[in-house]
Amino acid sequence: MKTGVCTTDFEKLPLMTAEKLFERIRAIGFACVQFAFSSVTEADFVPTGQLELPKALSPALLRAVDKASERHGLPVEVINATFNMAHPDPEVREEGLRRLKIHAEAARSLGCPVLSLCSGTRNEGHLWTPHPDNGTREAWNAMFGTMLRAAEIAKRFGVTLAVESEASNVIDTPEKARRLMDGVGSERIKMILDPANLFHAGEAHPENARRTLDEAFALFGNDIVAAHGKDIREGDGISFCGTGRGIVDFPYMAGKLNAAGYAGDMFLHGIYDPDDMPRALGHWLAASGAV
């Protein structure tokens, strides 16, 4: 298992070229990346609240990413392809699928096996913001129909799509994640394990840390293709933080991943401060027994 980082964790800094970004990531000690095209200047793209993936990816952009990845020994193992798959406006969902196809083709050309997805929300403004209608049949049907078409795109380009159980989205529990995978019935739809995103409001307390992971592994432990090292602060709200600064039991999580035969990588996430990344990396490596 390699330890990498999500490139979105650098987006509070001035935007960098692919070369500079990969150089900085490698200097910290990471060994791979979950990559967002919005993280580099060559993409010339600012994510919207509905679509976090650019509408086009130029050959020059792909060459720059590929060159930086090879030069610094940082394979791109996951590419972000997140858009609001449950948006009330079908035109937004349609545009997301069009862009997903472009990203699936790019992933294949870069040798990247996995694209990350967001199951979405009925919130029209932002794909990671909850909405009271997320639990409705209409929300599920919109998301599910979009996911079926996404699975066909993934099959065509030979990539895997990975979604999270995320409290603010339509897929907000491991049970719903299992229902989604069983319903779509495609080996192209798998899971990202993000331990912080498993907690709902009122649940982020140390006594729930292991139980929450147990429930997730029981329902989709064999379907995890990427893992995130994001943490959550203790409290009745939802307040994310860098790896090792919250209540997530990372040694326990590492043990669960090993027991499940997990063959993917770990991507630290939620840090957003490069100066804190060496500490976060050290925390995970110690937790996983890699040091």
N, C-alpha and C positions, 0 to 999 in steps of 0.2 A: 504494500500500500504506500503510494507516494503521498506526500503532504504538499498541497498547493494552496492557492488563495483565489478568491473571486476578484476579478479585476475591478469590479464596481466599488470595491473597498478603497480604491485610490481616487475616486471621482470628486472628493472634496478638495483635492489638489488641482492646480492648473492642469488642463488637459495636456497630455504628452503624446509624442509619436509612439508608434508601436515599438521601435527600437529602444527608446528611453524607458518606456514602461516595463518592457521585459528585462532590460538591464537592471532596473531598480528592484524588481521582484526577485530576480536571481541573487542579487547582492544580499537580500535579507535572509536567503537560505531556502526558499521554496523550490519545489521540484517539478511543478506542473501548474496549470491555470484552468479555472473556469472563466471563459473569455466573453466579454460583451463588446461588440463593435463600437458602442457608444463611448468606450474607454479610451479611444485613440483619436488623434486629430485627423488622421487620414479618412475617417468615416464621415466627417463633417455632419454629425447628426446629434441632435439633442432629443432624448426620449420624451414622449408625451405621456399623459396619464392613461392613455388607452393602448398605445403601441410602443413597446420598448425596443423594437427591432427596426433598423433602417429599411427604407423602401427599395434600396438598391445597394449592391456591393460591387464595387468596381474591381477589375482585374488588378489594378495597381494597389488597391487596399489589401486584397488577398495576398499578393506577393509580399507586401510589407509585413504582414502578420506572419506569414510562413517563414520569411527570412529571419525575423526577430526570434521566432520560436526556435528555429534551428540553431541560430548563432549562440543563443544563451541556454540551450539545452532544457527548454521549458515546453514540453508538449501541451498542446491545447486538447484537453480531455473532455471538456464540456463547453458548448457554446450557448449563450443565452438567446432564446427565441421567444421571449415572453410577450404576450398580448392578452387583452381581456377576452377570454374565450366564452364568457357569459354576458357580454355587453348587451344591453337591451336593443341596440341598433344593429340589425343584421349586416349592414354595410361595414361597420367596424370589424365584425367577426370575419367577414369576407376578405377585407383588406389584410387582416392578420394572417389568414391562411395563404394569401398570395405571397406575403413576405416570408412566411414560414417555408414555403417551397424554395425561395431564393436562398434562405439560410441552410436548408437541408442540402442543397447542391453545393454550397460553400463548405459545409462540414465535410462532405465527402471528399472535396478537393484538398482540404487541409488534413485529412486523415483523422478527423475527430468523430468518435462513435456516438456521442450523446448530445442532444439538444434539450435544454431545460424549458419547461412550460409553466404557465400560471393558469389554474383552472378558472380564475376570473371571479367577478362580482357583478351585481346589478348596479353598483355605483357607477354612474356614467363618467365621473371625472377622473377616477384613478383606480387602476386594476388591483392595488393592494389595500384598498379601503373597504371596510365592511359595509353591508347594506341589509336592512331588515328583511328584504325579499330574497336573500341568498338561499334560504331554505325552502323556497317554493318549487313547485313542479315546473313552472315556467323557466326558472333559473337553471334547474337541472337539465331540462330538455335542450335549452340553448347551448349549454356547455357540452353536453353529451353529443349532440349533433356535430358540433365543431370538432370534438375529439375524434369522432369516427372518421371525419375527413382528414384530420391531421395524421391519423394512423395510416391511411392510404398513402399520404405523401411520404411518411417515414419508410414504408415498405418499398416504395418506388426508388428511393435514394439509398436504402440500406443503412439507415440510422435508427437509433432508439430515442424515444421521447420520454422525458422524465418530469413528473409533476410532484408537487409537495402537498402534504396535509398542512394547511395554513389557516389559522383561525379566522382570518378576514375574508376568506374565499369560499366558493361553493363547496369545494372539497376541503372540509374543515375538521374532519376526524379520520382516523385510520379505517373506520368502518366504511365511510364513503369512498375512500381510496380503493378499498377492496371491491366495493360495488362497481366502481368505475372500471377497474381492470377486468373484472369478470364480465361486465356488460359489453365492453368493447371487444373482448375476446381476441386481442392481438398481442403477440409477443413484442411488439414495437412500443407498447405503453408500459412504462416501469415507474419506479419511485426514486425521489431524492429524500433521504432521511435528514431533516433539519430538526434537531431536538428542540430548539427554542420555539419553533412554529407549532409544535404540538400542544402547547399550553394555551388554554382559554383564560379569559379574565377570571380572577379569583383562584386560579390553580397553581400559580407560580410560587410554590413553597417547597422547601427541601424534602419534606416527607412525601411529596408526589413525584420526585424526580425519577426514581427507578420504576415506579409503577407506570408512569407515562411512557417510558421507553419500552417496557415489557408489552404494553398493549399494542404499540406500533409494530414491534417485531413479531408478535403473534399473528398479526393480520397481513403484513407485507414484508416480513424480514427476508424472504427469499427473492424478493423483487426489487431490492435496492441496487441501483447502479451508480449512485453518487451520494456522498455524505457531506454534510456541512458542519463546520465547527462553530456554529453561532450559539450564543449564550443568552440568558434572560435573567434580569434582576428579580430578587425576591420581592413579592408584593401582590396586591390584588388587581393591579392593572397589567398591561403588557408593555414592558420596557426592555428592549433588546440591548445587549452589550457585547463586548469582545470576549473571545474564548477565555474561560477561566475566571471571569469577573462576575459570574452569576451562580445559579443553582444547578446547572446541568452537571451531572456526574459523568465526566468524560472517561475516567478509567472503566466505569461500568459500561458505557456506550461502546468503548473499544472492545471490551470482552464480548458484548452482544454481537458486534460486527464479525468478530473472529469466529464465534460459535455458529453464525449463520453462513459461514463460508464466503463472506464478502470479498470480492475480487477487484473492487474499484479503488478509488482514491478519496482522500479527505481534503476538502477545500475549506479553509478558515474563512469566516464571513462575519460581518457585523462589527468589525474593528474600526474601520474608517480613519485610523490614525497610523500612518506608517511607522512612527516612532514606537508604537506599542506592539507592532507585529512580531519583533523578535521574542518578546515575552510570551505572546500568545502562541507562537510556534513552539517555544520551549515547553509551554504548559501541555500542549497536545502531545508532543513527542514523549514527554515523561509519562503522561496518562496512558499512552498506547504501548509503553514499554520499548519504544524505539531508541531511548537513550539510557 
